[in-house]
């Protein structure tokens, strides 16, 4: 199967989507409760109580949202006990990203069960670390929507659990080879499958009706400067991902990776002192969040 790279060509994109669909089947929908709740957060007439009523119908989602809100990611001094309380404190925009975060986490855990507790933890640690880094980088480079960057970071690898669930015979060797340091996910996927988890994630974001900038940043996070319209967000997502690889968080580890020489670093106009400061901030937040999420 020939190698596919991201492209703005409609014909190539449709061909790529067809290949993904043939291999993986129809991509899974976002849970109904999460989809409805996300739609409600965009309605100015919806109240916090309305949102609470809908989300409480899914106990797992509701519990995960409150766990995230009460983590070190938001640093509240007192416990947030209801979704309506979270809306009051955070606002609809941030609560929307928290709903997405909780949904993605539950979705990923289900998809990664074939690789056991360690694999699930490695996936979660990498995704949350990338999300934290994306938010901090977005703030540093004055990107207009830090929550958007956070969601891209959290969701950038969502194609991996989809592939593991859909084609485990093909995908388990890719995971094992990557974990042993023999290859990278992206290289092995392109060679073996003809498409990557990034492209699967982009198509999933489209199916879930996420904004186009999110699907583009996810789809191009391995070639961020090729992103046709939202290269800054793609660069933030890419650099955040590579920062976790540099720190050894997740399946891929590469301490020799020179972050300051990356094209996305140059595009974001970050220098070595700036990168060092970001890494320090990311490690601090990760440590605090890991402790709070484990409680």
HELIX and SHEET records of a PDB file:
HELIX    1   1 UNK A   10  UNK A   24  1                                  15    
HELIX    2   2 UNK A   32  UNK A   41  1                                  10    
HELIX    3   3 UNK A   48  UNK A   55  1                                   8    
HELIX    4   4 UNK A   59  UNK A   69  1                                  11    
HELIX    5   5 UNK A   83  UNK A   90  1                                   8    
HELIX    6   6 UNK A   92  UNK A  111  1                                  20    
HELIX    7   7 UNK A  113  UNK A  115  5                                   3    
HELIX    8   8 UNK A  116  UNK A  140  1                                  25    
HELIX    9   9 UNK A  146  UNK A  155  1                                  10    
HELIX   10  10 UNK A  158  UNK A  166  1                                   9    
HELIX   11  11 UNK A  168  UNK A  179  1                                  12    
HELIX   12  12 UNK A  185  UNK A  192  1                                   8    
HELIX   13  13 UNK A  197  UNK A  207  1                                  11    
HELIX   14  14 UNK A  212  UNK A  219  1                                   8    
HELIX   15  15 UNK A  224  UNK A  226  5                                   3    
HELIX   16  16 UNK A  231  UNK A  247  1                                  17    
HELIX   17  17 UNK A  259  UNK A  261  5                                   3    
HELIX   18  18 UNK A  263  UNK A  267  1                                   5    
HELIX   19  19 UNK A  272  UNK A  294  1                                  23    
END                                                                             
